[in-house]
Amino acid sequence: MSDPITLYLIEDDGFLLDMYSQRFSMAGYNVVAKANPKEALDQIRAGDKPGIVVTDLVMPGMDGFQLLETMRAEQLVPNAIIVVLSNLGEEEDIERAVKLGALGYIVKATSTPSEVVGRVSRIYEEALSRQQAATASKK
């Protein structure tokens, strides 16, 4: 990666937040780690423009679905790639996340940290390629 991509990582479990932050940083991302979705929203509302948002769903206070609903309703990150990283693996959870803008859904319990970083990177690269192809076809 030439310029580091800003990746918002929103996870209430401190151990997982630190571990995934480290892994994404080692992969070249500029990681903004938040244990609280409301803090992430405040920072985004203040002008931060992440290229990728990786969020858990089960969190106290505001859950990940509410976070996705708010970001979508307020059009806070219209160009960001959103990936859900959760232990909720039911089909209805995945469908709901996708309807709210998630381009990827990773179940924590079935993926190693290295696999998570690789999948997020692939989801980002594929989305970027689609955006570039769409832009090129409009010219």
C-alpha positions as CSV (number, residue, x, y, z in Angstrom):
1,M,0.0,0.0,0.0
2,S,1.4,3.4,-0.9
3,D,-0.6,5.7,1.4
4,P,-1.8,3.9,4.5
5,I,-5.6,3.3,4.4
6,T,-7.3,4.5,7.6
7,L,-9.2,1.5,9.1
8,Y,-11.6,2.0,11.9
9,L,-11.7,-1.0,14.2
10,I,-14.7,-1.0,16.6
11,E,-14.6,-3.8,19.1
12,D,-15.6,-3.8,22.8
13,D,-13.3,-6.6,23.8
14,G,-10.0,-5.0,24.8
15,F,-7.9,-8.1,24.1
16,L,-9.4,-8.5,20.6
17,L,-9.2,-4.8,19.9
18,D,-5.5,-4.7,20.7
19,M,-4.7,-7.9,18.8
20,Y,-6.6,-7.0,15.7
21,S,-5.2,-3.4,15.8
22,Q,-1.7,-4.8,15.9
23,R,-2.4,-7.2,13.0
24,F,-3.9,-4.6,10.8
25,S,-1.1,-2.1,11.7
26,M,1.5,-4.7,10.7
27,A,-0.3,-5.1,7.4
28,G,0.2,-1.4,6.7
29,Y,-3.1,0.1,7.7
30,N,-3.5,3.3,9.8
31,V,-5.7,1.8,12.5
32,V,-8.1,3.9,14.6
33,A,-9.2,1.5,17.4
34,K,-12.4,2.2,19.3
35,A,-14.0,0.1,22.1
36,N,-17.1,2.2,21.9
37,P,-19.2,2.8,18.7
38,K,-20.3,6.2,19.9
39,E,-16.7,7.4,20.2
40,A,-16.1,6.2,16.6
41,L,-19.2,8.0,15.4
42,D,-18.1,11.2,17.2
43,Q,-14.7,11.1,15.5
44,I,-16.2,10.4,12.1
45,R,-18.7,13.2,12.5
46,A,-15.8,15.5,13.4
47,G,-14.4,14.8,9.9
48,D,-12.5,11.6,9.9
49,K,-13.0,9.6,6.7
50,P,-12.0,6.0,7.1
51,G,-11.4,3.9,4.0
52,I,-12.5,0.8,5.9
53,V,-14.7,0.2,8.9
54,V,-14.5,-3.1,10.7
55,T,-17.0,-3.5,13.4
56,D,-18.3,-6.0,15.9
57,L,-22.1,-6.4,16.3
58,V,-22.5,-7.3,20.0
59,M,-21.4,-4.4,22.1
60,P,-22.9,-2.7,25.1
61,G,-24.8,0.6,24.7
62,M,-24.9,0.9,20.9
63,D,-24.6,-2.3,19.0
64,G,-23.0,-2.8,15.6
65,F,-26.3,-2.8,13.8
66,Q,-27.2,0.6,15.4
67,L,-23.8,1.9,14.3
68,L,-24.3,0.7,10.7
69,E,-27.8,2.2,10.7
70,T,-26.5,5.6,12.0
71,M,-23.6,5.7,9.5
72,R,-26.0,4.9,6.7
73,A,-28.8,7.4,7.8
74,E,-26.3,10.2,8.2
75,Q,-24.2,9.2,5.2
76,L,-21.1,9.5,7.3
77,V,-18.9,7.1,5.3
78,P,-20.5,6.7,1.9
79,N,-17.2,5.5,0.2
80,A,-15.9,3.4,3.1
81,I,-15.8,-0.4,2.9
82,I,-17.7,-1.9,5.8
83,V,-16.8,-5.3,7.1
84,V,-18.6,-7.0,10.1
85,L,-16.4,-9.1,12.4
86,S,-18.7,-10.8,14.8
87,N,-19.5,-14.1,16.5
88,L,-23.1,-13.8,15.3
89,G,-23.2,-16.2,12.4
90,E,-27.0,-16.6,11.8
91,E,-28.2,-16.0,8.2
92,E,-30.6,-13.2,9.4
93,D,-27.7,-11.4,11.1
94,I,-25.6,-11.5,7.9
95,E,-28.5,-10.4,5.7
96,R,-29.2,-7.5,8.1
97,A,-25.6,-6.4,8.1
98,V,-25.4,-6.5,4.2
99,K,-28.7,-4.5,3.9
100,L,-27.0,-1.9,6.2
101,G,-24.0,-1.6,3.9
102,A,-21.6,-4.3,4.9
103,L,-19.6,-5.7,2.0
104,G,-18.1,-8.4,4.1
105,Y,-19.0,-10.5,7.1
106,I,-16.5,-12.5,9.0
107,V,-17.3,-14.9,11.9
108,K,-14.6,-14.5,14.5
109,A,-14.8,-18.0,15.8
110,T,-14.1,-19.5,12.4
111,S,-11.2,-17.3,11.3
112,T,-7.7,-16.8,12.6
113,P,-6.5,-13.2,13.0
114,S,-4.3,-13.6,9.9
115,E,-7.3,-14.8,7.9
116,V,-9.3,-11.8,9.1
117,V,-6.7,-9.3,7.9
118,G,-6.4,-11.2,4.6
119,R,-10.1,-11.3,4.0
120,V,-10.6,-7.6,4.9
121,S,-7.8,-6.7,2.5
122,R,-9.4,-8.8,-0.3
123,I,-12.8,-7.3,0.3
124,Y,-11.3,-3.8,0.1
125,E,-9.3,-4.5,-3.0
126,E,-12.3,-6.1,-4.8
127,A,-14.5,-3.2,-3.9
128,L,-11.8,-0.7,-5.1
129,S,-11.5,-2.6,-8.4
130,R,-15.3,-2.5,-8.9
131,Q,-15.4,1.3,-8.1
132,Q,-12.5,1.9,-10.6
133,A,-14.3,-0.2,-13.3
134,A,-17.5,1.7,-12.8
135,T,-15.7,5.1,-13.0
136,A,-13.9,4.0,-16.1
137,S,-17.1,2.9,-17.8
138,K,-18.7,6.3,-17.2
139,K,-15.9,8.0,-19.1
